[in-house]
Amino acid sequence: MEKYGIPQLSTGDMLREAVRNGTEVGLSAKRFMDAGALVPDEVVIGVVRERFNRDDAKRGFILDGYPRTIPQAQALAHITTLDMVLRLTASDQTIVERLSGRRLGEDGTIYHVTNFPPPAGVKVTQRDDDKQDAIVERLAVCKRQTAPLADYYRKSGLLREVTADKPLTVDQILANCIREIETKGA
C-alpha cells in the first residue's frame, strides 16, 4: 500500500464493516463468519462491487482474500482487470499459529501475541474467527473451495506464488512479493 500508493481491499474488513454497520449484507454475513465459514459468493461479490466505486480504488488496489471461488473470480473479471495474482503459501501449522495469535486492540490496531505484542496496558480481544477451531474449519473449506483458483489463474498467466512459511518474517515475505510485482512480465 505504502510503496504503490493504492489501497488494500480486504473482503474480511469489508464484511466486518458491514456487520458493524448492521447492513443487510452484514447481518447475512455474520452468521457465516461466526461459524468460521466462508460467506456466500453473491454476498461477497456485492460488497466488492460497491467498494470498487470509491475514489481511492480508481488508481488501483491490492485485493486481500478475494476472490475465493471460481464464480467470484469470474464475477471479478466482469468488474475489473487484474494485473497479477499473488498466492502466498504456508503450512497449515504456520497458518493456525499466525491467525490464532492475532489480537485486536480497542482502537482497531491488529497485534500478534508473538510477532507484534500489544504495549502494556492495551486491552485486546480475539475475534471468534481467529480461534483455533474456526481457523481449522476455514482451512478445510479453503482447500475445497479456493484450491481450484490456483489453476484458474495459472492458466490465465496471472498467478505468481510466494512462500510465506516459517522461518520467513513478514518483511522477507513482503520483499518477495514486491520482487514478484516488479519482475512481472520479465
Summary of the structure (lengths in Angstrom):
residues: 186
radius of gyration: 16.8
end to end distance: 22.4
largest distance: 50.1
contacts: 479
relative contact order: 0.14
helix: 51%
strand: 14%
